[in-house]
Amino acid sequence: MKRESKGTKIISWICLGWALLVALVPLVWLVMSSFKEDPLARPGFQLPESIYLKGYISTFKDLHVMRYFGNSLLVSFASVFISIVMISMSAYVVARLKFKGKSLVNMMLYSTMFIPATALTYPVYNLVKGLHLYNTRGALIFVYACSGLAVSFFVIKNYYLNIPPEMEDAARIDGCGYVSTWLRVIFPMARPGILTAGVLAFLNNWNEYYWASLVLIDKEKMTVPALLSTFTTTFRTNYNGLFSAMVVIILPPIILYIIFSKFLVQALSGGAVKG
């Protein structure tokens, strides 16, 4: 048994090391390339001849990256707040209450995971135009709040199922209804799962480009993924500026993950709440 346990640990460490290598190699390559004047002249992991910061300076000074950051933060946080409030309450109903058509609701929500965004282009575009939201940040908030619901629903619902039913029974004895039980008992206990769903939704919205390019026209309203398209023209690509902008763009999600990593581990392990 001890030999098997030791062998299992070795295999686990090898797999973790390989996963870490696969995750870090592209990031290291990207950061190194962003400091090269011409990344194509010294490709791969060759060290730059000198530290070249013009790409970073141009990103902040000429392209006004903070404006794109502001748009992305506004759209991402607003859409995450709306979607998480809706999903956290609906997931509680599906996870705890018994009603006819419960399995149908689950099936319909999970089926949305298999529908590509391109298949919804025409109806969503017409809906946005019909609501007179085209070329507004509200249109993007509306689209993001209604997309990716299945993933958030799956994470939050599974976390609700780990909460002992006795906690709800005690709240009912004290006179709490369904809403007050969810607000005062279930929501605080399920906070790691809800925050995990919120972080995943934020990362998806932060990096999304398809809908942002479809419903927004004005440069002043575009989000950070649209910033990358400014480095590519018909005849030339500014790789130094492109890589520098990519490094700047990926920093907020990394910082967000570091801040909420504790909640992510608790929610994904499913062991934060025990009866």
FIDO-120142 format. One record per residue (C-alpha): residue number from 1; x, y, z. Coordinates in Angstrom, 2 decimals. Layout:
! residues N
<k:NUM; X:X; Y:Y; Z:Z>
...
***
This chain:
! residues 275
<k:1; X:0.00; Y:0.00; Z:0.00>
<k:2; X:2.86; Y:2.36; Z:0.83>
<k:3; X:4.49; Y:1.68; Z:-2.53>
<k:4; X:1.23; Y:2.35; Z:-4.33>
<k:5; X:0.71; Y:5.55; Z:-2.35>
<k:6; X:4.23; Y:6.74; Z:-3.16>
<k:7; X:3.83; Y:5.87; Z:-6.84>
<k:8; X:0.51; Y:7.69; Z:-6.95>
<k:9; X:2.12; Y:10.78; Z:-5.46>
<k:10; X:4.93; Y:10.68; Z:-7.99>
<k:11; X:2.48; Y:10.38; Z:-10.89>
<k:12; X:0.38; Y:13.19; Z:-9.44>
<k:13; X:3.41; Y:15.47; Z:-9.13>
<k:14; X:4.47; Y:14.66; Z:-12.69>
<k:15; X:1.00; Y:15.49; Z:-14.00>
<k:16; X:0.85; Y:18.71; Z:-11.99>
<k:17; X:4.32; Y:19.70; Z:-13.20>
<k:18; X:3.35; Y:19.06; Z:-16.80>
<k:19; X:0.12; Y:21.06; Z:-16.41>
<k:20; X:2.08; Y:23.93; Z:-14.83>
<k:21; X:4.61; Y:23.84; Z:-17.68>
<k:22; X:1.87; Y:23.89; Z:-20.33>
<k:23; X:0.18; Y:26.84; Z:-18.58>
<k:24; X:3.31; Y:28.93; Z:-18.00>
<k:25; X:5.17; Y:28.46; Z:-21.29>
<k:26; X:2.77; Y:30.62; Z:-23.37>
<k:27; X:2.72; Y:33.33; Z:-20.68>
<k:28; X:6.51; Y:33.45; Z:-20.41>
<k:29; X:6.82; Y:33.53; Z:-24.20>
<k:30; X:4.27; Y:36.37; Z:-24.40>
<k:31; X:5.98; Y:38.49; Z:-21.74>
<k:32; X:9.42; Y:37.98; Z:-23.30>
<k:33; X:8.10; Y:38.87; Z:-26.78>
<k:34; X:6.49; Y:42.06; Z:-25.47>
<k:35; X:9.94; Y:43.40; Z:-24.52>
<k:36; X:11.44; Y:42.77; Z:-27.98>
<k:37; X:11.50; Y:45.55; Z:-30.57>
<k:38; X:10.80; Y:43.02; Z:-33.33>
<k:39; X:9.53; Y:39.68; Z:-31.91>
<k:40; X:9.80; Y:38.06; Z:-35.35>
<k:41; X:13.53; Y:38.87; Z:-35.58>
<k:42; X:14.19; Y:37.07; Z:-32.30>
<k:43; X:11.40; Y:34.48; Z:-32.09>
<k:44; X:10.72; Y:31.92; Z:-29.39>
<k:45; X:12.48; Y:32.15; Z:-26.04>
<k:46; X:15.47; Y:34.17; Z:-27.21>
<k:47; X:16.19; Y:36.97; Z:-24.78>
<k:48; X:15.70; Y:40.50; Z:-26.12>
<k:49; X:18.83; Y:42.42; Z:-27.04>
<k:50; X:17.53; Y:45.32; Z:-24.96>
<k:51; X:14.34; Y:46.06; Z:-23.03>
<k:52; X:11.94; Y:47.74; Z:-25.45>
<k:53; X:9.02; Y:49.50; Z:-23.73>
<k:54; X:7.55; Y:51.46; Z:-26.64>
<k:55; X:4.71; Y:48.95; Z:-27.00>
<k:56; X:3.59; Y:49.49; Z:-23.39>
<k:57; X:3.97; Y:53.26; Z:-23.66>
<k:58; X:1.93; Y:53.31; Z:-26.88>
<k:59; X:-0.77; Y:51.13; Z:-25.33>
<k:60; X:-1.36; Y:53.57; Z:-22.48>
<k:61; X:-0.52; Y:56.89; Z:-24.15>
<k:62; X:-1.71; Y:56.61; Z:-27.75>
<k:63; X:-4.47; Y:53.99; Z:-27.56>
<k:64; X:-5.96; Y:55.18; Z:-24.25>
<k:65; X:-6.20; Y:51.64; Z:-22.89>
<k:66; X:-7.81; Y:52.85; Z:-19.65>
<k:67; X:-10.91; Y:53.85; Z:-21.61>
<k:68; X:-11.26; Y:50.30; Z:-22.88>
<k:69; X:-10.61; Y:49.03; Z:-19.37>
<k:70; X:-13.39; Y:51.22; Z:-18.02>
<k:71; X:-15.84; Y:49.94; Z:-20.63>
<k:72; X:-14.92; Y:46.31; Z:-19.96>
<k:73; X:-15.17; Y:46.71; Z:-16.19>
<k:74; X:-18.56; Y:48.41; Z:-16.43>
<k:75; X:-20.01; Y:45.84; Z:-18.84>
<k:76; X:-18.49; Y:42.82; Z:-17.10>
<k:77; X:-19.43; Y:43.75; Z:-13.53>
<k:78; X:-22.96; Y:44.88; Z:-14.43>
<k:79; X:-23.71; Y:41.75; Z:-16.46>
<k:80; X:-22.21; Y:39.46; Z:-13.81>
<k:81; X:-24.28; Y:41.09; Z:-11.07>
<k:82; X:-27.52; Y:40.72; Z:-13.05>
<k:83; X:-26.87; Y:37.12; Z:-14.11>
<k:84; X:-25.67; Y:35.94; Z:-10.69>
<k:85; X:-28.70; Y:37.42; Z:-8.92>
<k:86; X:-31.04; Y:35.66; Z:-11.36>
<k:87; X:-29.19; Y:32.35; Z:-11.35>
<k:88; X:-28.57; Y:32.18; Z:-7.60>
<k:89; X:-32.30; Y:32.48; Z:-6.90>
<k:90; X:-33.44; Y:30.19; Z:-9.70>
<k:91; X:-30.83; Y:27.57; Z:-8.79>
<k:92; X:-32.15; Y:27.55; Z:-5.23>
<k:93; X:-35.67; Y:26.84; Z:-6.48>
<k:94; X:-34.49; Y:23.98; Z:-8.71>
<k:95; X:-32.14; Y:22.53; Z:-6.09>
<k:96; X:-34.52; Y:22.61; Z:-3.12>
<k:97; X:-38.13; Y:22.75; Z:-4.23>
<k:98; X:-40.21; Y:20.03; Z:-5.86>
<k:99; X:-42.44; Y:21.04; Z:-8.76>
<k:100; X:-43.68; Y:19.66; Z:-12.06>
<k:101; X:-41.35; Y:20.16; Z:-14.99>
<k:102; X:-38.22; Y:20.36; Z:-12.81>
<k:103; X:-36.28; Y:17.95; Z:-15.01>
<k:104; X:-37.39; Y:19.88; Z:-18.10>
<k:105; X:-36.02; Y:23.13; Z:-16.64>
<k:106; X:-32.69; Y:21.43; Z:-15.95>
<k:107; X:-32.54; Y:19.97; Z:-19.44>
<k:108; X:-33.38; Y:23.29; Z:-21.12>
<k:109; X:-30.73; Y:25.16; Z:-19.15>
<k:110; X:-28.00; Y:22.60; Z:-19.74>
<k:111; X:-28.87; Y:22.39; Z:-23.44>
<k:112; X:-27.85; Y:26.03; Z:-23.87>
<k:113; X:-24.22; Y:24.95; Z:-23.32>
<k:114; X:-24.25; Y:23.26; Z:-26.72>
<k:115; X:-25.61; Y:26.22; Z:-28.71>
<k:116; X:-22.80; Y:28.24; Z:-30.38>
<k:117; X:-22.95; Y:32.01; Z:-30.29>
<k:118; X:-23.01; Y:32.23; Z:-34.08>
<k:119; X:-26.30; Y:30.32; Z:-34.17>
<k:120; X:-27.91; Y:33.07; Z:-32.08>
<k:121; X:-26.49; Y:35.97; Z:-34.06>
<k:122; X:-29.57; Y:36.84; Z:-36.13>
<k:123; X:-32.26; Y:36.62; Z:-33.40>
<k:124; X:-30.13; Y:38.40; Z:-30.79>
<k:125; X:-29.14; Y:41.13; Z:-33.26>
<k:126; X:-32.79; Y:41.71; Z:-34.19>
<k:127; X:-33.79; Y:41.76; Z:-30.51>
<k:128; X:-31.12; Y:44.34; Z:-29.69>
<k:129; X:-32.23; Y:46.49; Z:-32.63>
<k:130; X:-35.87; Y:46.13; Z:-31.64>
<k:131; X:-35.12; Y:47.28; Z:-28.09>
<k:132; X:-33.21; Y:50.30; Z:-29.49>
<k:133; X:-30.05; Y:49.24; Z:-27.65>
<k:134; X:-27.78; Y:48.90; Z:-30.65>
<k:135; X:-24.37; Y:50.58; Z:-30.24>
<k:136; X:-24.85; Y:50.99; Z:-26.48>
<k:137; X:-23.13; Y:49.41; Z:-23.52>
<k:138; X:-26.57; Y:48.34; Z:-22.34>
<k:139; X:-26.82; Y:46.00; Z:-25.32>
<k:140; X:-23.60; Y:44.26; Z:-24.34>
<k:141; X:-24.71; Y:44.03; Z:-20.69>
<k:142; X:-27.99; Y:42.50; Z:-21.84>
<k:143; X:-26.26; Y:39.91; Z:-24.04>
<k:144; X:-23.62; Y:38.99; Z:-21.44>
<k:145; X:-26.18; Y:38.72; Z:-18.62>
<k:146; X:-28.13; Y:36.16; Z:-20.65>
<k:147; X:-25.15; Y:34.15; Z:-21.90>
<k:148; X:-23.26; Y:31.50; Z:-20.00>
<k:149; X:-26.18; Y:30.89; Z:-17.66>
<k:150; X:-25.80; Y:27.10; Z:-17.75>
<k:151; X:-22.29; Y:27.13; Z:-16.29>
<k:152; X:-23.25; Y:29.50; Z:-13.45>
<k:153; X:-26.42; Y:27.51; Z:-12.81>
<k:154; X:-24.46; Y:24.25; Z:-12.65>
<k:155; X:-21.86; Y:25.59; Z:-10.19>
<k:156; X:-24.34; Y:27.31; Z:-7.85>
<k:157; X:-26.90; Y:24.51; Z:-7.89>
<k:158; X:-24.33; Y:21.88; Z:-7.01>
<k:159; X:-23.12; Y:24.02; Z:-4.14>
<k:160; X:-26.69; Y:24.41; Z:-2.85>
<k:161; X:-27.05; Y:20.63; Z:-2.81>
<k:162; X:-24.12; Y:20.40; Z:-0.34>
<k:163; X:-25.91; Y:22.58; Z:2.23>
<k:164; X:-27.68; Y:20.45; Z:4.90>
<k:165; X:-31.48; Y:20.68; Z:4.64>
<k:166; X:-31.60; Y:21.01; Z:8.45>
<k:167; X:-30.39; Y:24.59; Z:8.10>
<k:168; X:-33.48; Y:25.47; Z:6.09>
<k:169; X:-35.75; Y:23.58; Z:8.49>
<k:170; X:-34.35; Y:25.59; Z:11.40>
<k:171; X:-34.94; Y:28.83; Z:9.48>
<k:172; X:-38.54; Y:27.82; Z:8.72>
<k:173; X:-39.16; Y:27.09; Z:12.41>
<k:174; X:-37.95; Y:30.60; Z:13.19>
<k:175; X:-40.57; Y:31.97; Z:10.78>
<k:176; X:-38.52; Y:32.57; Z:7.64>
<k:177; X:-40.16; Y:32.19; Z:4.25>
<k:178; X:-38.46; Y:31.00; Z:1.08>
<k:179; X:-37.00; Y:34.41; Z:0.22>
<k:180; X:-35.73; Y:35.20; Z:3.71>
<k:181; X:-34.34; Y:31.64; Z:4.05>
<k:182; X:-32.37; Y:32.07; Z:0.86>
<k:183; X:-31.21; Y:35.58; Z:1.76>
<k:184; X:-30.27; Y:35.00; Z:5.42>
<k:185; X:-29.19; Y:31.35; Z:5.47>
<k:186; X:-28.48; Y:29.86; Z:2.04>
<k:187; X:-26.82; Y:32.84; Z:0.37>
<k:188; X:-24.15; Y:33.39; Z:3.09>
<k:189; X:-23.33; Y:29.66; Z:3.22>
<k:190; X:-23.17; Y:29.35; Z:-0.58>
<k:191; X:-21.02; Y:32.46; Z:-1.03>
<k:192; X:-17.92; Y:30.53; Z:-2.26>
<k:193; X:-19.96; Y:28.82; Z:-4.99>
<k:194; X:-21.68; Y:32.05; Z:-6.01>
<k:195; X:-18.38; Y:33.95; Z:-6.12>
<k:196; X:-16.87; Y:31.16; Z:-8.21>
<k:197; X:-19.69; Y:31.41; Z:-10.74>
<k:198; X:-19.26; Y:35.19; Z:-10.74>
<k:199; X:-15.51; Y:34.99; Z:-11.39>
<k:200; X:-15.98; Y:32.49; Z:-14.23>
<k:201; X:-18.65; Y:34.71; Z:-15.79>
<k:202; X:-16.43; Y:37.78; Z:-15.40>
<k:203; X:-13.49; Y:36.09; Z:-17.13>
<k:204; X:-15.73; Y:34.99; Z:-19.99>
<k:205; X:-17.19; Y:38.49; Z:-20.41>
<k:206; X:-13.79; Y:40.17; Z:-20.12>
<k:207; X:-12.31; Y:38.11; Z:-22.96>
<k:208; X:-15.40; Y:38.05; Z:-25.20>
<k:209; X:-15.04; Y:39.75; Z:-28.58>
<k:210; X:-17.71; Y:38.35; Z:-30.91>
<k:211; X:-20.75; Y:40.09; Z:-29.40>
<k:212; X:-18.75; Y:43.21; Z:-28.57>
<k:213; X:-17.78; Y:43.62; Z:-32.23>
<k:214; X:-21.35; Y:42.92; Z:-33.33>
<k:215; X:-23.39; Y:45.34; Z:-31.19>
<k:216; X:-20.85; Y:48.16; Z:-30.71>
<k:217; X:-19.54; Y:50.56; Z:-33.36>
<k:218; X:-18.19; Y:53.63; Z:-31.56>
<k:219; X:-14.57; Y:53.31; Z:-30.48>
<k:220; X:-15.30; Y:55.07; Z:-27.20>
<k:221; X:-17.67; Y:52.26; Z:-26.15>
<k:222; X:-15.60; Y:49.22; Z:-27.16>
<k:223; X:-14.08; Y:46.76; Z:-24.69>
<k:224; X:-10.47; Y:45.58; Z:-24.28>
<k:225; X:-10.57; Y:42.71; Z:-26.82>
<k:226; X:-11.32; Y:45.30; Z:-29.50>
<k:227; X:-8.02; Y:46.97; Z:-28.61>
<k:228; X:-6.08; Y:44.07; Z:-30.12>
<k:229; X:-7.61; Y:44.59; Z:-33.56>
<k:230; X:-6.04; Y:48.07; Z:-33.79>
<k:231; X:-2.55; Y:46.53; Z:-34.11>
<k:232; X:-3.44; Y:44.58; Z:-37.25>
<k:233; X:-3.95; Y:46.21; Z:-40.64>
<k:234; X:-4.27; Y:44.81; Z:-44.14>
<k:235; X:-0.53; Y:45.01; Z:-44.84>
<k:236; X:1.19; Y:45.00; Z:-41.44>
<k:237; X:0.93; Y:43.75; Z:-37.88>
<k:238; X:2.61; Y:45.57; Z:-34.99>
<k:239; X:3.61; Y:42.49; Z:-32.99>
<k:240; X:5.43; Y:44.40; Z:-30.25>
<k:241; X:2.39; Y:46.57; Z:-29.56>
<k:242; X:0.07; Y:43.58; Z:-29.89>
<k:243; X:1.99; Y:41.48; Z:-27.36>
<k:244; X:2.35; Y:44.42; Z:-24.98>
<k:245; X:-1.39; Y:45.06; Z:-25.07>
<k:246; X:-2.09; Y:41.36; Z:-24.48>
<k:247; X:0.08; Y:41.40; Z:-21.36>
<k:248; X:-1.80; Y:44.44; Z:-20.04>
<k:249; X:-5.18; Y:42.88; Z:-20.82>
<k:250; X:-4.54; Y:39.58; Z:-19.04>
<k:251; X:-3.41; Y:41.24; Z:-15.80>
<k:252; X:-6.91; Y:42.01; Z:-14.36>
<k:253; X:-8.16; Y:38.39; Z:-14.67>
<k:254; X:-4.96; Y:37.12; Z:-13.05>
<k:255; X:-5.30; Y:39.60; Z:-10.17>
<k:256; X:-8.99; Y:38.68; Z:-9.81>
<k:257; X:-8.14; Y:34.99; Z:-9.62>
<k:258; X:-5.44; Y:35.60; Z:-6.98>
<k:259; X:-7.92; Y:37.53; Z:-4.83>
<k:260; X:-10.70; Y:34.94; Z:-5.06>
<k:261; X:-8.57; Y:31.78; Z:-5.32>
<k:262; X:-9.63; Y:30.71; Z:-1.82>
<k:263; X:-13.30; Y:30.74; Z:-2.79>
<k:264; X:-12.60; Y:28.99; Z:-6.09>
<k:265; X:-10.85; Y:26.09; Z:-4.34>
<k:266; X:-13.66; Y:25.75; Z:-1.81>
<k:267; X:-16.40; Y:25.76; Z:-4.42>
<k:268; X:-14.70; Y:23.38; Z:-6.86>
<k:269; X:-13.76; Y:20.94; Z:-4.11>
<k:270; X:-17.36; Y:20.92; Z:-2.88>
<k:271; X:-16.29; Y:20.39; Z:0.70>
<k:272; X:-16.70; Y:23.83; Z:2.21>
<k:273; X:-20.05; Y:22.95; Z:3.80>
<k:274; X:-20.45; Y:19.85; Z:5.89>
<k:275; X:-23.41; Y:18.57; Z:7.82>
***
